[in-house]
Amino acid sequence: MENVTILVDVQNIYYTTRQAYGRRFDYNVFWKKITQGRNVVKAIAYAVDRGDEKQRQFQNILRAIGFEVKLKPYIQRADGSSKGDWDVGITLDAMEYGPDSDILVLASGDGDFDLLAQKLDDKYHTQVEVYGVPILTANSLVNAATRFYPIKDDLLLN
């Protein structure tokens, strides 16, 4: 049985599926698909905490599925922009759990993770499966991944 680590960039998945399809990601179907016949080493969903009840309910759903949920506070800047970036946290956890995994599943379209995918493969021979919205996933990440799986209808809620 293959060992798998699952890391989900919740903000990236939320915004890309909403922008491309006007729909939300189906975490239950995703979990069933990527864990079938695999031993889960670690599963983490990285999110931004705005403190509202609907978001807390969603985080509890993720926990019930099997994810550890890591939260950062939502930061609204004076100029109107916001921040809630988990890139460094995802990278640190990937480097911690990746060496103990045959496969690391990354749900994100962020091109900043291309170097991470290459490093996991080169240094630890960990395969990297990337799930992302095709038109909003960086080509560099698609090319660095061992396998790229497009997020489309089968992974979306109606």
PEJO-V47559 format. One record per helix or strand. SS is the DSSP state (2 for helix, 1 for strand). FROM is the first residue (numbers start at 1). LEN is the number of residues. If there is no record, write none. Layout:
ss: [SS	SS]
from: [FROM	FROM]
len: [LEN	LEN]
This chain:
ss: [1	2	1	2	1	2	1	1	1	2	1	2	1	2	2	1	2	1]
from: [2	10	25	27	38	53	68	75	82	87	103	111	127	134	139	147	153	156]
len: [8	12	1	9	12	13	6	2	2	14	5	14	6	3	6	4	3	1]
